[in-house]
Amino acid sequence: MCAGYAQANLIVLPRDLAFDFLLFAQKNPYACPVLEVCEGRYTTEMADGADIARDIPRYRVYEYGEMTGEYRNVEHLWRDDLVSFLIGCSFSFEAELLEAGIPVRQIEEGRNVPMYITNIPCRPAGVFHGNTVVSMRPMTPAQAILAVSITADMPRVHGKPIHFGDPAEIGIADVMKPDFGDAVTIRPGEIPVFWPCGVTPQAALMAAKPPFAITHAP
């Protein structure tokens, strides 16, 4: 739906936790590339005038690290002390991959991208800590080399892959059982290629257990 445009993930936190999260994002820029920080409900840069409480396709609400609800809008939960972070999303570079002739399997199969919590630790900041979440796209080794060169030029939407090949090396026991999203087919001659993922902040939220937070639904 958004080929050629940057797509964004969302983290909304009370103001007293916003600095800790901003520092966490700065320390982990490939997993948490910040596109915009919004004081309040409305964006001014990435999507001028968009309403954070209404215009994201679907939201999840977390309380003390547990998901307590999923909503199509969160106007009824909005508070004056909330700060919103728009985080770059790897869906943003998929149009570039397709133009280069590199398949994007979850698009072919009509599924969400598979995402996994790895054993790669993030650099902690304040209350926020946890391991990097990655998204996976299967491709041939030659396609993977080309994908590295394409995505390396797009650091604000996660940049180049951080791993390819054996999933067990980054703590993924079964590549066909993602922690988020959907499993996709890996064909003979293909390898799994893993990018840092904007769901990483949600893993950090679950680890930090803040009293209240809103995210996009993966």
Salt bridges, closest charged atoms under 4 A:
ASP51 OD2 - ARG41 NH2 2.49
GLU70 OE2 - ARG58 NE 3.74
GLU70 OE1 - ARG60 NE 2.74
GLU75 OE2 - ARG41 NH2 3.29
GLU75 OE1 - ARG54 NE 3.76
ASP81 OD1 - ARG79 NE 3.03
GLU94 OE2 - ARG137 NE 2.94
GLU108 OE1 - ARG105 NE 2.79
GLU108 OE1 - ARG187 NH2 3.68
GLU109 OE1 - ARG111 NH1 3.48
GLU190 OE2 - ARG105 NH2 2.70
